């Protein structure tokens, strides 16, 4: 019991700043939605489609960079300074390459949206929203690399304070650029995109300055050399990161496909879906923060050669994530009408969003459990199972079922959400079973032993 209490305290200490960081990151998107919604339902739909493309593309890079986690966390546990320094350098190089390559993909935003049957005017506006964010991708990825480096070493507060400051900057920039305040042009949807891009650059700059001024890399750094650019040095990152990129992409694309289904149902359905998904995504940030804490704790313990203790930390993390999501589900059931009213005053949008929020409450528990499981597997360096389970559950079950219920059975938006709920339930069940049978207690080799 003493070990359980210790793990609860340790995971909670790691998770608290990470939860605030994730909530802060989500809050920026939430503010965009809230402020653009004041422009009109069409503007809200355009931002929803634009975000679909921006995050769908950028999360591919984010997923690849998550391949740094096992190397950083286990390297820190084993006190392997060389592995930590080289991994950080390779992460920064990879951030630049990803920012250029994936940024180019956003030039086809309008073409892709039109090809999947979206409204031409919404697609045109969403295209402009995406284009203005291309220059911010490299700074965004550099910020993520530094955040993961610090997180892997159990340093979680700098990113938290940076994202809090970024939220203040984002609100101000949105207010100025969306509505044309302080002499700025009224740019509406495009203004929201520019505000997001500027905020990302500020986040990157702030964290770089913080790391350099406080010497947070001094005890885990080696001088730059050719090794940081050698292609074979990126193989471990890609080996762990590729399944993670696939996992993140499969999950995000599943929800984006659901957004496209909502868009084909109608403008009000798309707006209602956007409001509801924004609400459930906000609560999702808490177990996501717990998941990130699990990455650090499980990886550090494996690096120290304590796999059984890492298994205990896994169970504690799962319990914490599940408990919060039960609480969040109850809140969504009780307060769904006032929560929806924060976003829109359109009666049709409110009625649809209130209808589907109880379904969102249903899959809250499964969503929280599956994301914590994913963090445990990242700490282990075993990143393939989550990608496989996402592929099977979403694309062979959830999305076909969602389409059949929504369009063939006439359930509309509720059918889309029930399909997602069933898919998440299957993924969570498979991941819990996998961790129980093949979790950290059965890890033999340590990544940190590899220089």
N, C-alpha and C positions, 0 to 999 in steps of 0.2 A: 504493500500500500504506500510505503514511503517513496518508492520509485515512481509510482503513478502520480503522486502529488508533485514530485520534482519535475516530471515531464509536463504536467499541466502548467506549472509556473513557468518553465522554460519556454514551452511553445507559446504560451500567452504573452510572455515578454517579447518574443520574436514577432508574434503575429500582430500585436497592437499597432506599432508604427506602420507595418505593411498593410494592415486593413485601412488605416487612415490614408496611406498613399494610394491604394486602389480606389477608395471612395473619392479621393480628390481627383484622380484621373477620370473616373466615371462622371464626377460632378461637372467637369468641363463639357463633356458631351451632353449632359443633362441640361446645362445652362444654354447651350446652343439650341437644343430642341425647344426649351421653354421660351427663349427670346424670339426665335424664328417663328414659333407658333403664333406670336402676336402679329406677324405680318399677314398670315392667312393659311388656310388649309393646303393650298397648292404649294406654298413655300415650304411648309412642313413636309409634304410628300417629296419635294425635290431634294431637301436635305437628307431625308431618309434614304433615298436612292443614291445620292452622292456619297453618303457615309458607307453605304453598302459596298461601293467600289473601292473607296479609300482604305477602309479597314480590311476588306477582303484581300486586297493586294498587300498592304503593309503587314498584315498578320503572318503572311508567308515568311517574311524576313524575321519577324519577332519569333516565330516558331523555330527557325534555324538558330537564332541566337540563344534560345533556351538550351541548346546543346552545350553551352558553356557551364550550365549549372552543376552537373555531376563532377566536372573537372575542378571547378572552383570550390565547391563545398567539401569534397573529399580531399582535395589538395590542402585546404585550410585545416581540416581535421588532422592530417598527417604532417602539418607544418612544412610542406614542400614549397619553398619560396620560388624555386625555378619554375615549377608548374604553374603557380599563380601568376607570376610575371609574364610568362610566355602566353598564357591563356588570355590575359587582359589585352596584350598587344595584338594577338591574332583576332580577338573580338573586335577591336577598333578597325583593323584592316577590313574585316568582313563587313562591318557596318557601312563603310564607304562604298564597297562594291555593291551591296544590297540596295543602298539608297539610290544609286545610279540605275541599276538594272530594273528594279521594281518600279521606280518612279516613271520610267519610260512606258510602262504598261498602262498608266492612267490616261495617256493620250487617246485611248480608244474607249473611254467611258461612255460617251454618247452612242457609239456604234454598238457596243455590247448591250446597253439598255434597250435600244430600239430592236435589236435582234431577239430579245426575250419578251417582246410585246408590251413594253412600257409606253406611257403617254409621251408623244414626241416633245411637247413643251416641257414637261417635267424632266425628260432626258436631257434636253438642251441646257436647262438651268443646272441640273446635277453635274453636267460635264464641266461647267465653269467652276462650280464649287470644288471639284476634284483637282482641276488643273492648278489652281492657285496654291495647292498644298504640296505640290511636287518638290519645291526647293527645301521643304522642311523635313523630308524623309531621312537624309543623312544625319542632321542634328538629333532627330528622334531616335535613331538607332544607336548613336553614340551615347545618348542619355541612358538607353536601356542597358547597354553594355556596362557602363559605370555603375548603374543601379544594381545589376546582377552581381558584379564584382564585390561591391560593398555588402550586399545581402548574403552572398556566399561566405563572407567573413564575419557574419552576425553584426554588421554595422548597418542599421536600418533607419536611423533618424535623419541623416542628411537628405535622402530622397523624399522623406515625409515633409520636411520643411520647404523643400523646393516646390513640391506639388501644391502645397497650401498657398505659397506666394503666386504660383502660376494660375491658380483659380481666380485670385483677385485681378491679375492682369487680364485674364480671359474675359471676365465680366466687363471690365472697363473697355477693352477693345471691341467686344461685341456691341456694347451700348453705343460706342462711337461709330463703328463701321456699318452695322446693320441698319441703324436708324438715322445716320447722318448727323450725329451730334458734334459739338465743338468745331464746326466748320468742315467736317469731313463729308465726302459725298455719301448719299444714302445708297448702299450697295446691297442691302437685304441678304439674300442667300450667299452671294459671292463674298460679302463682308464677313459672314460667319466663317467661311473657309479661310480668308486672309487672317482673321483673328486667331484661328486655331494654328495656322502656320507660324505666325509670329510668336505665339505662346510656346510652341515646341522649341523654337530657337532659343528663347529665353531660358527654358528649363535646362537645355543642354549647357548653355553658357554658365548658368548658376551652379550646376553640379560640378562642372569642370573646375571652376574657380574654387569651390568649396574643397574639392579633393586636393588641389594643388596647395592652397593656402594652409590647410590643416595637415598636410603631409600624410594622407591616409594610405598612400601606396609605398611609403618609404621602407616598411618592413616586409614587403612582399613584391619586390620589383627587381628586375635585372635590366641592364642597358639594352637598348634597341640593337638588333643585329639582323643578319640575313635569315636567321631561324624564324623570325616573326613573319616572314613573307614566303617561306618555303611551303610549297603546295602540300607536301605530305604532312606538314604540321597541322593542317586544317582537317585532316581525315577524322581524328577523334571527335572534333566538334560536329562535323557533318554526319558522322555515324550516329551520334546521339541526337543531333538536331533535326536530321531529315525526318525520322518518324514523328518528332514533336511538331515540325512544320506541317506534316501531313495531318496529324491529330488536330492541331489548332485550326488548320484550313478546313478540314472536313466538318468540324463542329460549326465554325463560323459560316461556311458556305451553306450548311444545312439551314441555319437560321436566316441566311440571306435568301435562300430559295423560298423559305416560308414568307419572307418579305415580298418577294416577287409574286408569289401566289396571292398575297393580300392585295398587291397592286392591281392584279388582274381582276380581283373581285370588285374594285371600285376605289375612288379617292377617299371616301369616308372610312372604308375598311383599312386602307393603307395608313391613314392617319391614326386610327384607333390601335392598329397593330403596333405602330411606332411608339405611341404613348405607353401601351402595356409592356412592350419589350423593354422600354427604357426603365420602367419601374422595377420589373423583376431583375433586370441587369444591375440596378443599383444595389439591391439586397445581395445579389450574387457576389459583389465585391468583398463581402466579409469572409465567406468560405474560401474565396480566391486568395485573400490575405493569409488565411490559415494554411492553405495549400503551399504558398510560398515559404511560410515558416517551416512546414513539413519538409520541403526541399532542403532547407538549410540544416535542420536538426537531424534528419535521417542521413543526409550526406556526411555531415560532420562526424556522427557516431560511427558510420561505416568506415570513414577514414581513420578513426581512432581504433578500429578493430573491435567494435562492440555491436555486432549485428543483432543480438537478442534485445539489447536496449533500444536499438533502432526500430525493431518490431513493436515494442511497447509504445514508443513515440508515435508510430503510425496509428495505432488504435486510439490513442489519446486525441490525435489530430482529427481523426474521423468522427469521434464523438463530439468534439467541439463544433465542427462544421455542420453536422446533422442537427445538433441542438439549436443552433442559431436559425437554421432554415425552417425548422418547425415554428419557431417564434415569428419569423417573417411571414410565413404562410398565414398564420392567424391574423396578423395585422392587415394583410391584403384582403382577407375575407371580411373583416370588420369595417375597415376604412376605405374600401375601394372607390366609393363615390366621391368623397372629398379629395382623394389622391388624384383621380382622373380630372377633376375640375381644375386642378392646378395647371393643367396643360392646355385645355381647350374648353370653350364655351359653346361649341357646335353641338346641338342636341343629338345628332346622328352619331357623331364621334364618341360622345360620352356614353350613349346607350350601348354601342358596340364594345367599347373598352371595358365598361362595367360587366358586360356579359362574359368576356374572356379572362378577366383577372382571377376569378376563382379557379380556372383551369391552370393558370400560372401558379397559383398557390399550391395546386396539387403537385406540380413537378419541381417545386422549390427544394424539397428534401432530396430528391434524386439528383438534381443539378449540383447541390452542395456536396453530396457524397462523392459524385464522380470527379469533381474538380480536385478535391483533397486527395483522392486516389491517384490522380495524375501527378500531383506534387510528390507523393511518396515514391512513385516509379521514377520520377526525374532524379530524386535524391539517390536512388539505387543505381541509376545509369541504365535502367531497363525501360526504354521508351517506346518499344514497339507494340506491346499489348493494347495500350489505349488507342493507338491509331487503328489497329485492326478492329477493335470493338466498335469504334465510332463509325468506321466504314460499313460494317455489317448492319448495325442497329439503325443508323440514320438513312442509309441509301438503299437498303434492301427491305426495310420495315417502315420507319417513321415517315419519310417523305412520300413514298407511294401510298401509304395509308392516309396521310394528310390530304393529298390530292384527290383520292377516291372519296373521302368523307366530305371535302369542301365542294367539289364540283359534280361528282356523280350522285352523292346522297343528299345534296342540298343543305349541308350543315354550315356552309360558308366559312367565316373566319373561325368559328368554334372548332370546325373540323380540322383546320390547319393546326390549331393549338393542341388538340387531343392527339394528333399524330406525333407532335414533338414530345409531349408528355410521356407517351408510351416508349418512344425511342430512348429518352433519358432514363427511364426506369430500367430498361434492359441493360444499358451501358453501366449504370451504377451497380446493378446486381452482379454483372460479370467481373467488374473491377474489384469489388469487395471479395468475391470468391477467389480471384487470382492472388490478391495480397494475403489472404488467409492461408492459401496453399503454398505460395511461392514468394512470400514477402521478404523483407530485409533480413530476417533471421536465417535465411538460407543463402545469403550472399557469401561467396567464398573469396573471390579475388577483389582487390581494391584498385580503383582507377588511380588513386594517388601514388601507387607504386611505380607508375609509368612516368618518366621524366619528359 
